[in-house]
Amino acid sequence: MSFNLENIISIRDFKKSDIEYILNLAEEMEPVARSEKVCHKKDGKLLGVMFYEPSTRTRLSFETAMKRLGGDVVGFNQKQGTSVQKGEVLYDTAQIISQYTDAIVLRHDMAGAARFVSQNVDVPVINAGDGPGQHPTQTLLDLYTMKRQFGDINNLKIAIVGDLKYGRTVHSLVYALAMFKVEIIFIAPTELQMPHEILEDLNKLNCTYKIESTLLDNIDDVDVIYMTRIQKERFPDPKEYKKVKGKYTLNAKNMQDKKAILMHPLPRVDEISFDVDKLDNAMYFKQAFNGVPVRMALLDSIIK
């Protein structure tokens, strides 16, 4: 098996074999991610991080991944204190960072920003989230979490819950899941359901799915519950956010008898109560750790 992508922009750029390659390599990287081994594969290499939106897990796991590989990191995690405040455009900032580093990780509030940068610089670019667009590396760590838990992704029944309209994590995830033999249940209010154009694509890909609006009635026989946050910052009208805030919540009482593992890309707000954290099927913190070996695998594959 080999990996031939030069940039990580959208999960739709991946073939199934590309996904399997990264998941297998991530498993090899896991002892290094856990400090059980030391790696020098990227000694002397620099990763540039450009984060125009807030991030904890994605940014820190990329930095951790690069340093676990023996490399180092430069860049910024907010616009304040950079020339962006002075009016510097994305193109110019990316040109500068590309002169200093061997690869760029970009998070931006505009869909398509990562692809734009990848077309205009000479180093590999990784999309760490572009507005309501894509979040391919989150998808890969989600798939890795499922594979590590069940041994295979095929034949899983997965409920995806919450903000399916604005959620870039689930937009990427469903395209990847469509490459496998799975059944998906989309659980969301009508105004936050999966965009019609994505559903049309899933139909063309012969992906099995159904649309529901109630939570507890639809998760008894699933293997994975993938909760998402209702994203206040994506709503153009605050009144619309208030209508759906707190629509879906899970606590220990309604989770303890469920066979499913519970996943969440984090951060959570009120959709998962803290008493769930101690349950064996609460998987979201392990899921967050899995971002390190997966992103190590990606960085190792594209930084030559």
C-alpha positions in Angstrom: 0.0 0.0 0.0 1.1 3.6 -0.6 -0.2 7.1 0.0 0.0 9.5 -2.9 -1.9 12.6 -1.9 0.3 15.7 -1.7 -2.2 17.8 0.3 -4.9 16.9 2.8 -7.8 19.2 1.8 -11.0 17.1 1.6 -11.9 13.6 2.5 -13.4 13.4 -1.0 -9.8 13.5 -2.4 -9.1 10.2 -0.6 -9.6 6.7 -2.0 -10.6 3.9 0.4 -7.0 2.6 0.1 -5.6 6.0 1.2 -7.8 5.9 4.3 -6.7 2.3 5.1 -3.1 3.3 4.6 -3.3 6.1 7.1 -5.2 4.1 9.7 -2.7 1.3 9.5 0.3 3.7 9.8 -1.4 5.4 12.7 -1.5 2.1 14.6 2.3 1.8 14.0 2.7 5.3 15.3 0.7 4.8 18.5 3.6 3.6 20.7 5.5 6.8 19.8 2.4 8.9 20.5 2.3 7.3 24.0 6.0 8.0 24.7 6.8 4.3 24.6 9.2 4.9 21.7 11.2 7.8 20.3 11.0 8.8 16.6 13.4 10.9 14.6 11.7 10.6 11.2 11.2 14.3 10.8 14.3 15.7 12.5 15.1 19.1 11.2 11.6 19.6 9.6 9.3 22.5 10.5 5.5 22.6 10.5 3.8 25.9 10.0 0.4 26.4 11.8 -2.0 29.1 10.6 -5.1 29.1 12.9 -7.5 31.9 12.1 -10.2 30.2 14.3 -9.9 29.0 17.9 -8.7 25.4 18.5 -7.5 23.2 21.3 -7.4 19.6 20.2 -6.6 20.0 16.5 -3.9 22.6 17.0 -2.2 20.9 20.0 -2.5 17.4 18.5 -0.8 18.6 15.3 2.0 20.3 17.3 2.3 17.1 19.5 2.4 14.9 16.4 5.1 16.9 14.7 7.3 17.0 17.8 6.7 13.2 18.4 8.1 12.7 14.9 11.2 14.7 15.8 10.3 18.0 14.1 9.2 21.4 15.4 6.4 23.9 14.9 6.1 27.6 14.2 3.1 29.8 13.5 0.1 31.5 15.1 -3.1 30.4 16.8 -5.0 33.7 16.6 -5.1 36.7 14.3 -4.1 39.1 17.1 -0.5 39.9 17.1 0.0 39.0 13.4 0.0 41.1 10.2 -3.5 39.9 9.5 -4.6 42.6 11.9 -2.9 45.1 9.6 -4.9 43.8 6.6 -2.6 41.2 5.2 -4.5 38.8 3.0 -4.5 35.1 3.3 -2.5 34.6 0.1 0.4 36.8 1.4 0.5 35.2 4.8 0.5 31.7 3.3 3.4 32.7 1.0 5.5 33.9 4.0 4.8 30.8 6.1 5.6 28.5 3.2 9.0 30.1 2.9 9.8 29.1 6.5 8.4 25.6 6.8 8.1 22.2 5.2 4.2 22.0 5.5 1.3 24.1 6.5 -1.7 23.3 8.7 -4.5 25.8 8.1 -7.7 26.5 10.0 -9.9 29.2 8.5 -13.4 30.5 8.8 -14.0 30.5 5.0 -14.9 27.3 3.2 -12.4 26.6 0.4 -9.5 28.5 2.1 -7.3 25.4 2.4 -7.6 24.4 -1.2 -6.9 28.0 -2.3 -3.7 28.0 -0.2 -2.6 24.6 -1.5 -2.9 25.9 -5.1 -0.6 28.8 -4.3 2.3 27.5 -2.2 5.0 25.0 -2.8 4.7 23.0 0.4 2.0 20.5 1.4 -1.1 21.9 3.0 -3.4 20.2 5.6 -6.9 21.5 6.1 -7.6 21.7 9.8 -11.2 23.0 9.3 -12.5 25.5 6.8 -15.6 27.2 8.2 -18.7 24.9 7.5 -16.7 23.1 4.8 -14.5 20.1 5.6 -12.4 18.7 8.5 -10.6 15.7 6.9 -8.2 14.9 9.7 -11.0 14.8 12.3 -12.7 12.2 10.1 -9.6 10.1 9.9 -9.2 10.0 13.7 -12.9 9.2 14.0 -12.5 6.3 11.7 -9.4 5.2 13.6 -11.4 5.3 16.9 -14.1 3.0 15.4 -11.6 0.6 13.9 -9.6 0.4 17.2 -12.9 -0.3 19.1 -14.6 -2.8 16.7 -11.7 -4.1 14.6 -13.5 -3.0 11.4 -15.6 -0.2 10.1 -17.7 -2.3 7.9 -21.2 -3.4 9.1 -21.4 -0.7 11.8 -24.7 1.2 12.5 -23.9 4.8 13.3 -26.2 7.6 14.6 -24.9 11.1 13.9 -26.6 13.6 16.1 -26.9 17.4 16.4 -25.8 20.1 14.1 -25.6 18.4 10.7 -26.1 21.5 8.7 -23.1 23.5 9.8 -21.0 20.7 11.2 -17.9 20.3 9.1 -16.8 17.3 11.1 -19.9 15.3 10.0 -19.7 16.6 6.4 -16.3 15.0 6.1 -17.3 11.9 8.1 -20.2 10.8 6.0 -18.3 10.9 2.8 -15.7 8.6 4.3 -18.3 6.3 5.8 -19.9 6.0 2.4 -16.8 4.1 1.3 -17.6 1.3 3.8 -20.6 -0.9 4.3 -22.4 1.0 7.1 -25.8 2.2 8.0 -26.2 5.8 9.1 -29.0 7.5 11.1 -29.1 11.3 10.8 -30.7 12.7 14.0 -31.3 16.5 13.9 -34.0 19.1 13.9 -35.4 19.8 10.4 -33.5 23.2 10.3 -30.2 21.5 11.1 -30.4 18.3 9.0 -27.7 17.2 6.7 -27.6 19.5 3.6 -29.6 18.2 0.6 -26.6 18.3 -1.7 -24.7 15.9 0.6 -27.7 13.5 0.8 -27.8 13.5 -3.0 -24.1 12.6 -3.1 -24.8 9.7 -0.6 -27.5 8.5 -2.8 -25.1 8.4 -5.7 -22.6 6.5 -3.5 -25.3 3.9 -2.5 -24.9 4.8 1.1 -27.7 3.5 3.4 -29.1 6.1 5.7 -32.3 7.4 7.2 -33.4 10.7 8.7 -34.9 11.1 12.2 -35.6 13.9 14.6 -35.8 12.1 18.0 -32.7 10.9 19.9 -33.6 8.3 22.5 -36.0 6.4 20.2 -33.3 5.8 17.6 -30.1 4.7 19.5 -31.0 1.4 21.1 -29.4 -0.8 18.5 -26.6 1.3 17.1 -22.9 0.7 17.5 -21.8 4.3 17.5 -23.5 7.5 18.7 -21.7 10.5 17.3 -22.8 13.6 19.1 -22.1 17.1 17.9 -22.4 20.5 19.4 -25.0 23.0 18.2 -22.6 25.6 16.9 -23.7 29.0 18.1 -21.0 30.8 16.1 -22.3 29.4 12.8 -25.9 30.8 13.2 -26.5 34.0 11.3 -29.5 34.7 13.5 -29.2 34.2 17.4 -32.9 33.6 17.6 -32.6 30.6 15.4 -29.8 29.2 17.7 -32.0 29.6 20.8 -34.7 27.5 19.1 -32.5 24.4 18.9 -30.1 25.0 21.9 -30.2 22.0 24.2 -32.3 19.9 21.8 -30.4 16.7 22.3 -28.7 15.7 25.6 -27.3 12.5 27.0 -26.6 11.6 30.6 -25.4 8.5 32.5 -29.0 7.3 33.1 -29.9 7.1 29.5 -26.5 5.9 28.3 -25.6 3.2 30.8 -27.8 0.5 29.2 -26.7 1.4 25.6 -24.3 -1.0 23.8 -23.1 1.9 21.6 -19.8 3.8 22.1 -20.3 7.5 22.5 -18.1 9.8 20.4 -17.9 13.6 20.1 -15.4 15.8 18.2 -15.5 18.2 21.1 -15.8 20.7 22.6 -19.1 19.8 24.2 -21.5 22.3 25.7 -24.6 20.8 27.2 -25.2 17.7 24.9 -23.2 15.2 27.1 -23.4 15.5 30.9 -20.3 15.0 33.0 -21.6 11.9 34.7 -21.3 10.1 31.3 -17.5 10.5 31.4 -17.0 7.5 33.8 -18.9 5.1 31.7 -16.9 2.5 29.7 -18.6 3.4 26.5 -17.7 7.1 26.7 -15.0 7.3 24.0 -14.5 11.0 23.3 -11.4 11.6 25.3 -9.7 8.5 23.8 -11.0 9.8 20.5 -9.1 13.1 21.1 -5.9 11.2 21.9 -6.2 9.3 18.6 -5.7 12.6 16.8 -2.0 12.3 17.7 -1.1 9.0 16.0 -3.4 9.8 13.0 -1.9 13.2 12.5 1.6 11.7 12.9 0.8 9.3 10.1 -0.4 12.2 7.9 2.6 14.3 8.5 4.9 11.4 7.9 3.2 10.7 4.6 3.2 14.2 3.1 6.4 15.7 4.4 9.1 14.1 2.2 
